[in-house]
Amino acid sequence: MWKNKNVMLIFIGEFVVGVGLWLGIIGNLEFMQKHVPSDFVKSLILFSGLLASVIVSPISGRWIDTYAKKRILLYAGIGRICSVIFMLFALTYESIFLMVCFMISIQIAAAFYFPTLQAIIPLVVRDEKQLMTINGIHMNISALSRIAGTAFGGALLMITSLWALYIGAMIAYILLFLLTFFINIKEERRETRDEKKEKQRFTDIFPIVRQLPIVYIAIVLTIVPQLFIGGFNLMVINISELQHDPSIKGWLYTVEGIGFLCGAFFIKYVAREHAYVKWMYGLACFIAFAQLSLHFAHMKWVSLASFGLFGVCVGCFFPMVATIFQTNVPKTYHGRFFSFKNMFDRVTFQIVLLISGFLLDTIGLEHMVVLFGIFSFLLIMYTMFHKKEHILKSEGV
């Protein structure tokens, strides 16, 4: 695996783009804290970019299954680089509108980049048995880049201005674009463009999902961590204000990132394919508990423990789910499926983001996390009672 040039380029690229992404996120949070007082308005700004990515997801799915995946990665890289220009102008003119333009453009690029990357991984892996390991390492690198990006971003904010963060993000996106040129992907010989357009329909993926119970249950259970992730940044801001400690923001990101690293390393050694469903249910329960425990977020050690537990659980959960999708969904549908999954995640994220902003402004963090935790357990119980028997039967457990 470590001798596979394509895999190594993907790993390096993930770290580079992750650092750039988190430099931008830290910059966005700082910019909004200075110019946007309402949590609900903050959520609307974040919502704008996510909505744009959802709108283009059906197009990206068809393109990924129709055209060369490497070319799509390169175009997405160009889009990322150009998007940062909007934010540089937003800093110059202190413009919320230009920040929204930045959010929209960078999320559209992401709507093409991330599903393509998920579709590429099974193509560059020589042995399908390595997928869980590679997905775990991929998630670990993502967590490392988050730690490095947030730490670097925090340090830059202390010694310089927001400009440095976005320039650093642009440099990272340029490096990713250059690395993409060296990836070699062996794809099946493609039919003519007209023949492909007639056959490739985004809606073709829905019957496939219905025919694969383990894929369906994995999609449904991803809503549980999304309830935490959707309001993640807003919760970090509120916990910082609740504890009157600006430094807790960096600690929460760091603890969650380290937990993610540990989880992704742990799951590849203990999980077996026949037990994936049981693991998913167990991890979903712990994630719901981590959310509930934030009711006591005014206590520093509780908030750190909650974010750490969440990090470990999602570090286990997401590599497992990615492996399930890559091995169970036919490769000819990977582009459309991962675009659909990306769209599903982003719609869920948008809903949670808007609800989080509204609830934080109205009932506060302590009551919001209780509502989300209870809903998570209700969702787990629903899927368990109505779907688990069918899923286990299909797996032969």
FENMODA-V243820 format. One record per backbone hydrogen bond with DSSP energy under -1.0 kcal/mol. CO is the residue of the C=O (numbers start at 1). NH is the residue of the N-H. If there is no record, write none. Layout:
CO/NH  CO/NH
This chain:
1/4  4/8  5/9  6/10  7/11  8/12  9/13  10/14  11/15  12/16  13/17  14/18  15/19  16/20  17/21  18/22  19/23  20/24  21/25  22/26  23/27  24/28  25/29  26/30  27/31  28/32  29/33  30/34  31/35  32/36  38/42  39/43  40/44  41/45  42/46  43/47  44/48  46/50  47/51  48/52  49/53  50/54  51/55  52/56  56/60  57/61  58/62  59/63  60/64  61/65  63/67  68/72  69/73  70/74  71/75  72/76  73/77  74/78  75/79  76/80  77/81  78/82  79/83  80/84  82/85  84/88  85/89  86/90  87/91  88/92  89/93  90/94  90/95  95/99  96/100  97/101  98/102  99/103  100/104  101/105  102/106  103/107  104/108  105/109  106/110  107/111  109/113  110/114  112/116  113/117  114/118  115/119  116/120  117/121  120/123  120/124  121/125  127/130  128/131  130/134  131/135  132/136  133/137  134/138  135/139  136/140  137/141  138/142  139/143  140/144  141/145  142/146  143/147  144/148  145/149  146/150  147/151  148/152  149/153  150/154  151/155  152/156  153/157  154/158  155/159  156/160  162/166  163/167  164/168  165/169  166/170  167/171  168/172  169/173  170/174  171/175  172/176  173/177  174/178  175/179  176/180  179/182  180/183  192/196  193/197  194/198  195/199  196/200  201/204  202/205  203/206  205/209  206/210  207/211  209/212  212/216  213/217  214/218  215/219  216/220  217/221  218/222  220/223  221/224  222/226  223/227  225/229  226/230  229/232  231/235  232/236  233/237  234/238  235/239  236/240  237/241  238/242  239/243  240/245  245/248  246/249  247/251  248/252  249/253  250/254  251/255  252/256  253/257  254/258  255/259  256/260  257/261  258/262  259/263  260/264  261/265  262/266  263/267  266/269  267/271  272/275  273/276  275/279  276/280  277/281  278/282  279/283  280/284  281/285  282/286  283/287  284/288  285/289  286/290  287/291  288/292  289/293  291/294  292/295  293/296  294/297  296/299  299/303  300/304  301/305  302/306  303/307  304/308  305/309  306/310  307/311  308/312  309/313  310/314  311/315  312/316  313/317  314/318  316/320  317/321  318/322  319/323  320/324  321/325  322/326  323/327  324/328  325/329  330/333  331/334  333/337  334/338  335/339  336/340  337/341  338/342  339/343  340/344  341/345  342/346  343/347  344/348  345/349  346/350  347/351  348/352  349/353  350/354  351/355  352/356  353/357  354/358  355/359  356/360  357/361  358/362  359/363  359/364  364/368  365/369  367/371  368/372  369/373  370/374  371/375  372/376  373/377  374/378  375/379  376/380  377/381  378/382  379/383  380/384  381/385  382/386  383/387  383/388  387/391  388/392  389/393  390/394  391/395  392/397
